[in-house]
Amino acid sequence: MNATATIMFIVLAAGAIVAAAAAWVTHHRWQKTRRQAHLLAREQQATEGALQKLVHETLPQIHKSGGRIKAPAPAPELAGTVIGEQLNGLVKGTAAVVQAVVRDIQYAAHQEIEQAKTLGAEELRRSHTAAQEEIARVSATAVRSTEAAVRSVSSALVGMAAKTSRKVSEGVREHEDDAAFETLTDIDHTVQQMLLVAQGWTILAGGKLTRHWPTTTLTDVVRAAMGYVEDYQRVQPQELTVAVRTRVVGPVVHALALLLDNALRFSPPQSRVHVSFEQGHHGVTVFVDDSGLQMTPEQLDSARDILTGQRTDDITQLGARPQTGFHVVAALARAYGFRVDLQAPNSLLGTRAFLTLPQELLTTAPEAPSASSQGAQEVPPAGLASAPSGRLPAVPATTPPALAPVAPTAGESDQEGSAVRTTASGLTVRSRRAAPVSAPVPRPANAEPGRASVIAAWARGTQRARAEQVTHVPTADNDQGHDA
């Protein structure tokens, strides 16, 4: 019995122990499960918070920054967990995708911008080229139209001037009194000045001087130039027998006339303008020296730029009050191969203009005419023996004449029935009879005898100038044709 009871006790004790162990194990498992459930609940809450932050904060920041964002650290509850790692990878992957998309968009936009720039630049170039071509076409048309209009209007001026010269020549033949002769020759001289201006506009309008001159010495070239200018008595020329070739005589005469006129206009009325020559190995230089006011450095530079061809203006760029003299001289120099320049101050403290003729434009002098014919051409008419009022007084006796006329042969001045001689332009060259003592020719009280050589120079200049047949002539339009 006792043994049975003992066994039963042992069995019951063992069962109790087993039950207690089972209860402990069960309780331990429950506690573990409870802790796991609590951790899962916290992970779930952290995951929900992380997802909410991802949707409302992280993804908008990725969008705004173009994917340039640092992935935020996961919540402590998700650290080291699969969900935490996946969320972190999702943020990084999303940022990378956004960055790639942004790069693609930026590249595409850049390509479109560059293409638009290229197309725009090409279109702009085409438009600019078309505009420039149209401007050039319109400008060229305007210049051609202006030049044609100038030549057309000027031809009428030259025609009237030529007609006036013919009428003057007829008047000189018809009227024998000295006063009428002097008045008519003064009118003719004014006509030559008009022609100088008109021919200058012809040159600026693209025309040419159509007069064909013979081979002419530089002495006669200067004389012809003097025939175009006012106050020609003030010009003191030298003589040189070197001759200018036929094709450049007219242009050189015209250029020298403009240089002389410029020197006369801008120097004191009582002063001389000196014309001298310097002959060298490469050609001859003609110097025109005045004692007027010096040009300012700015004026001198501007004038030299024009004369040397560094600055060229077409006829539409001369302004409302054009000064054409230097432009005309420069155009002639370029067209015919001589050179013109300025220098200041000269030895007279004025301005020196020099015209250089290269050797290829020069030749030997033509054969001189006989003394009797030369005297008949150079002896000034009695009506021009006195200078008009206000012009330069007589040269002192010590001053040698620039052009020494040859006296007429014996009996020429006394031949009443001799044939009337005329110049090439139609002006009568008369051998005047001595006026009776009882009837002296009236003369202004303030006039003094002028230089016979200068009058002869003027007469020879006008006889050359008026024979000109010009087909293209410009308008003067109140222009003086000279530069300051």
C-alpha positions in Angstrom: 0.0 0.0 0.0 2.6 2.3 1.0 4.5 1.5 -2.1 1.5 2.2 -4.2 0.9 5.5 -2.4 4.4 6.4 -2.9 4.2 5.6 -6.6 1.0 7.6 -6.9 2.6 10.5 -5.1 5.6 10.4 -7.3 3.4 10.2 -10.4 1.3 13.1 -9.2 4.4 15.1 -8.3 5.8 14.4 -11.7 2.5 15.4 -13.3 2.5 18.6 -11.3 6.0 19.3 -12.3 5.2 18.6 -15.9 2.1 20.7 -15.7 4.0 23.5 -14.1 6.7 23.3 -16.7 4.0 23.3 -19.4 2.4 26.3 -17.8 5.7 28.1 -17.7 6.5 27.3 -21.3 3.0 28.4 -22.3 3.4 31.6 -20.3 6.8 32.2 -21.8 5.5 31.7 -25.3 2.6 34.0 -24.6 4.9 36.7 -23.3 7.1 36.3 -26.4 4.1 36.5 -28.7 2.8 39.5 -26.8 6.2 41.3 -27.3 6.3 40.4 -30.9 2.7 41.6 -31.4 3.7 44.9 -29.7 6.8 45.2 -31.9 4.7 44.5 -35.0 2.2 47.1 -33.9 5.0 49.7 -33.5 6.5 48.7 -36.9 3.1 49.1 -38.5 2.7 52.5 -36.9 6.2 53.5 -38.0 5.5 52.2 -41.5 2.3 54.1 -41.8 4.2 57.3 -40.6 7.0 56.7 -43.0 4.6 56.2 -45.9 2.7 59.3 -45.0 6.0 61.3 -44.8 7.0 59.8 -48.1 3.8 60.8 -49.8 3.4 64.3 -48.3 7.0 65.4 -47.8 9.7 63.3 -49.4 8.2 62.9 -52.9 7.2 66.6 -53.2 10.7 67.5 -52.2 12.2 65.1 -54.8 9.9 66.7 -57.4 10.9 70.2 -56.4 14.6 69.5 -56.2 14.7 67.6 -59.5 15.8 64.4 -57.6 18.6 66.2 -55.9 17.7 65.2 -52.3 19.4 63.1 -49.7 17.3 60.1 -48.6 16.0 60.8 -45.0 17.0 58.3 -42.2 14.2 55.8 -41.4 12.3 55.9 -38.2 14.1 54.3 -35.3 11.4 51.6 -35.2 12.2 50.7 -38.8 16.0 50.8 -38.5 17.5 47.6 -39.7 14.1 46.3 -40.8 13.2 45.1 -44.3 10.5 47.7 -44.6 12.9 50.4 -43.5 15.4 49.3 -46.1 12.8 49.1 -48.8 11.4 52.5 -48.0 14.9 54.0 -48.1 15.5 52.2 -51.5 12.2 53.5 -52.7 13.2 57.1 -51.9 16.6 56.7 -53.6 15.2 55.0 -56.6 12.5 57.7 -57.0 15.1 60.4 -56.7 17.2 58.7 -59.4 14.3 58.3 -61.7 13.3 62.0 -61.2 16.9 63.1 -61.9 17.0 61.0 -65.1 13.7 62.4 -66.2 14.8 66.0 -65.4 18.1 65.4 -67.3 16.1 64.1 -70.3 13.8 67.0 -70.2 16.6 69.5 -69.8 18.6 67.9 -72.7 15.5 67.9 -74.9 14.8 71.5 -74.0 18.4 72.4 -74.6 18.3 70.7 -78.0 15.1 72.5 -78.9 16.6 75.8 -77.7 19.8 75.3 -79.8 17.7 74.3 -82.8 15.5 77.4 -82.3 18.6 79.5 -81.9 20.2 78.1 -85.1 17.0 78.5 -87.0 16.5 82.0 -85.6 20.1 83.0 -86.3 19.8 81.7 -89.9 16.5 83.5 -90.4 18.0 86.6 -88.9 21.0 86.4 -91.2 18.7 85.9 -94.2 16.5 88.8 -93.1 19.6 91.0 -92.4 21.1 90.0 -95.8 17.9 90.7 -97.6 17.5 94.1 -95.8 21.1 95.0 -96.6 20.6 94.1 -100.2 17.4 96.1 -100.3 19.1 99.1 -98.7 22.0 98.8 -101.1 19.7 98.6 -104.0 17.6 101.5 -102.9 20.7 103.5 -102.1 22.3 102.7 -105.5 19.0 103.6 -107.2 18.9 106.9 -105.3 22.5 107.7 -106.1 22.0 106.9 -109.8 18.7 108.9 -109.9 20.4 111.8 -108.2 23.4 111.7 -110.5 21.2 111.5 -113.6 19.1 114.4 -112.4 22.2 116.4 -111.6 23.6 115.7 -115.0 20.3 116.4 -116.8 19.7 119.7 -115.0 23.4 120.8 -115.3 23.4 120.2 -119.1 20.9 123.0 -119.4 23.2 125.3 -117.3 26.2 124.6 -119.4 24.2 125.1 -122.6 23.0 128.5 -121.3 26.6 129.4 -120.3 27.9 128.4 -123.7 25.2 130.5 -125.3 26.0 133.4 -123.1 29.7 133.1 -124.1 28.7 133.2 -127.7 26.6 136.3 -127.2 29.5 137.9 -125.3 31.8 137.2 -128.2 29.3 138.7 -130.6 29.0 141.8 -128.4 32.8 142.1 -128.2 32.9 142.2 -132.0 30.1 144.7 -132.3 30.9 147.2 -129.6 34.1 149.2 -130.0 34.1 151.3 -126.8 36.3 150.2 -124.0 33.6 150.3 -121.3 31.4 147.8 -123.2 34.4 145.6 -124.0 35.4 145.5 -120.3 31.9 144.8 -119.2 31.4 142.0 -121.7 34.7 140.3 -120.8 33.8 140.6 -117.1 30.5 138.8 -117.9 32.4 136.2 -119.8 34.7 135.7 -116.9 31.8 135.1 -114.6 30.4 132.6 -117.1 33.7 130.7 -116.8 33.3 130.5 -113.1 29.8 129.2 -113.5 31.2 126.5 -115.8 33.8 125.6 -113.2 31.1 124.9 -110.7 28.9 123.1 -113.2 31.7 120.9 -114.4 32.6 120.0 -110.8 29.1 118.7 -110.3 29.4 116.8 -113.5 32.5 115.0 -112.1 30.8 114.3 -108.8 27.8 112.9 -110.7 30.0 110.4 -112.5 30.4 112.3 -115.7 33.6 113.2 -117.5 35.2 116.4 -118.9 34.7 115.9 -122.6 36.9 118.7 -123.9 39.9 117.4 -125.8 42.9 119.6 -125.1 46.1 119.7 -127.1 49.4 118.9 -125.4 49.9 122.0 -123.2 52.8 123.4 -121.2 52.4 123.8 -117.5 52.7 127.5 -118.0 49.6 127.6 -120.1 47.9 125.1 -117.9 48.2 127.5 -115.0 47.0 130.4 -117.3 44.0 128.4 -118.3 43.2 127.7 -114.6 43.5 131.4 -113.8 40.8 132.0 -116.5 38.3 130.2 -114.3 38.8 132.1 -111.0 37.8 135.4 -109.6 40.6 137.8 -108.6 43.0 136.1 -111.0 45.2 139.3 -110.9 46.4 138.1 -107.5 47.9 134.9 -108.8 51.7 135.1 -109.2 52.7 132.2 -111.4 56.1 130.9 -112.5 56.7 129.4 -115.9 57.7 125.9 -116.9 57.9 124.6 -120.4 57.3 120.9 -119.5 54.1 119.9 -121.1 51.1 117.8 -119.9 49.8 115.0 -122.1 46.5 115.6 -123.9 44.3 113.4 -121.9 45.0 115.0 -118.5 45.3 118.7 -119.5 41.6 119.4 -118.8 41.5 117.6 -115.4 44.7 119.3 -114.3 43.4 122.7 -115.4 40.1 122.0 -113.5 41.9 120.8 -110.3 44.4 123.7 -110.3 41.5 126.2 -110.8 39.8 124.8 -107.7 43.0 124.9 -105.7 43.6 128.5 -106.9 40.1 129.5 -106.1 40.3 128.0 -102.6 43.6 129.9 -102.0 42.2 133.2 -103.2 39.0 132.9 -101.2 40.7 132.2 -97.9 43.5 134.6 -98.0 43.5 138.4 -97.6 42.3 140.4 -100.6 45.6 142.3 -100.9 47.8 139.2 -100.8 49.3 137.2 -103.6 48.8 133.5 -104.3 52.0 132.0 -105.6 52.2 129.2 -108.1 55.6 127.5 -108.4 57.0 124.3 -109.8 59.5 121.7 -108.6 60.8 119.3 -111.3 62.2 116.0 -110.2 63.2 112.6 -111.4 59.7 111.1 -111.0 57.7 114.1 -112.3 56.7 117.7 -111.6 55.0 119.1 -108.5 52.9 122.3 -108.8 52.8 124.3 -105.5 49.9 126.7 -104.7 50.9 128.9 -101.6 48.6 131.4 -99.9 49.1 133.6 -96.9 45.6 133.1 -95.5 44.4 131.7 -92.2 45.8 128.3 -91.5 43.4 125.4 -91.5 42.8 123.8 -88.1 44.3 120.4 -87.5 40.9 118.9 -87.8 40.1 120.7 -91.0 43.5 119.8 -92.4 43.1 116.1 -91.5 39.5 116.0 -93.0 40.7 117.7 -96.2 43.7 115.4 -96.6 41.5 112.3 -96.0 39.3 113.5 -98.9 42.2 114.4 -101.2 44.2 111.2 -100.6 41.1 109.0 -101.1 40.9 107.7 -97.6 37.4 109.2 -97.4 35.0 109.0 -100.3 31.4 110.4 -100.3 28.9 109.9 -103.1 26.8 112.8 -104.3 24.0 112.0 -101.8 26.3 112.3 -98.8 27.4 115.9 -99.3 24.7 117.5 -97.2 22.4 120.4 -97.6 25.2 122.9 -98.0 27.8 120.9 -99.9 31.5 121.9 -100.2 32.5 120.1 -103.3 35.9 121.5 -104.3 38.2 119.0 -102.6 35.8 116.1 -103.5 36.1 117.2 -107.2 39.9 117.4 -107.1 40.1 114.0 -105.4 37.8 112.4 -108.0 40.0 113.9 -110.8 43.2 112.7 -109.1 41.9 109.2 -108.7 40.6 109.0 -112.3 43.7 110.4 -114.0 46.6 109.3 -111.9 48.0 112.5 -110.3 48.2 113.3 -106.6 47.0 116.2 -104.6 47.7 117.0 -100.9 47.8 119.9 -98.4 50.4 121.2 -96.0 50.2 123.8 -93.3 51.8 126.0 -92.3 53.8 127.0 -95.4 56.6 129.6 -95.5 53.9 132.4 -95.6 52.2 130.9 -92.5 49.3 130.0 -94.7 48.4 126.8 -96.5 50.2 125.0 -99.3 48.4 122.8 -101.8 50.5 120.7 -104.1 49.6 118.7 -107.2 52.1 116.1 -108.3 52.1 114.9 -111.9 54.1 111.7 -112.4 56.4 111.4 -115.4 54.0 109.3 -117.4 51.6 112.2 -117.6 54.2 114.6 -118.9 55.8 115.0 -122.3 57.9 117.5 -124.2 56.6 120.9 -124.9 54.9 121.6 -128.2 56.6 123.9 -130.7 56.3 127.5 -129.7 54.2 129.8 -131.9 55.9 132.7 -133.8 56.5 135.9 -132.0 53.9 137.9 -134.0 51.1 135.4 -133.4 52.0 135.0 -129.7 52.0 138.8 -129.3 48.6 139.0 -131.0 47.1 136.5 -128.6 48.7 137.8 -125.4 48.4 141.5 -125.7 45.5 142.4 -123.5 42.7 144.5 -124.9 42.7 148.2 -123.9 39.4 147.7 -122.1 41.1 145.3 -119.7 44.2 147.5 -119.1 42.7 148.7 -115.8 41.6 146.5 -113.0 38.0 146.8 -111.8 37.3 148.8 -108.6 38.2 146.8 -105.5 40.7 144.4 -107.2 44.4 144.2 -106.5 46.4 147.4 -107.2 49.1 147.4 -109.8 52.2 145.4 -109.2 55.2 147.5 -108.4 57.6 148.1 -111.3 60.2 145.9 -109.5 57.9 142.9 -109.8 58.6 140.9 -113.0 55.4 139.9 -114.9 54.4 136.3 -114.5 53.6 136.0 -118.2 55.6 138.4 -120.3 53.6 139.2 -123.4 55.3 139.8 -126.7 54.8 143.2 -128.1 52.9 143.4 -131.4 54.9 143.9 -134.6 55.4 147.3 -136.0 52.3 148.7 -137.7 49.9 146.1 -136.3 48.3 148.6 -133.9 47.9 151.2 -136.7 46.3 149.0 -139.3 42.7 150.0 -139.4 41.6 147.8 -142.2 43.3 144.6 -141.0 41.2 141.5 -140.4 39.6 141.0 -137.0 41.3 138.2 -135.1 39.4 136.0 -132.7 40.3 133.5 -130.0 39.4 129.8 -130.1 36.3 130.7 -128.0 35.2 133.5 -130.3 36.4 136.5 -128.3 37.8 139.2 -130.5 41.6 139.9 -130.1 41.9 143.5 -131.3 44.9 145.7 -131.9 43.6 148.9 -130.3 44.3 152.3 -131.8 45.7 154.9 -129.5 42.9 157.0 -128.0 42.9 160.7 -128.8 44.5 162.9 -126.2 41.4 165.1 -126.1 39.1 162.1 -125.4 40.7 159.9 -122.8 38.9 156.7 -121.9 36.9 157.2 -118.6 38.3 155.2 -115.8 37.2 154.8 -112.1 39.0 157.2 -109.9 40.3 154.4 -107.6 41.4 152.1 -110.4 45.0 151.6 -111.2 46.6 149.8 -114.1 46.7 146.1 -113.8 49.3 143.6 -114.9 49.1 143.1 -118.7 50.5 139.6 -118.2 47.7 138.7 -115.9 45.0 140.0 -118.3 46.7 137.9 -121.0 46.6 134.9 -118.8 42.9 135.3 -118.2 42.2 135.8 -121.9 44.1 132.7 -122.8 42.4 130.8 -120.1 38.9 131.8 -121.3 39.7 131.1 -124.9 40.6 127.5 -123.9 37.7 127.1 -121.5 34.9 128.4 -123.7 35.7 126.1 -126.7 34.6 123.2 -124.5 31.7 121.1 -125.7 30.4 119.4 -122.5 27.6 116.8 -122.7 27.3 116.0 -119.0 26.9 119.0 -116.8 25.7 119.4 -113.2 23.8 122.1 -111.4 25.6 124.7 -109.3 22.6 125.1 -106.9 24.1 128.1 -105.2 27.2 126.0 -104.4 30.5 127.7 -104.5 32.2 124.5 -105.3 35.0 124.9 -102.7 36.1 123.6 -99.4 37.1 125.6 -96.4 
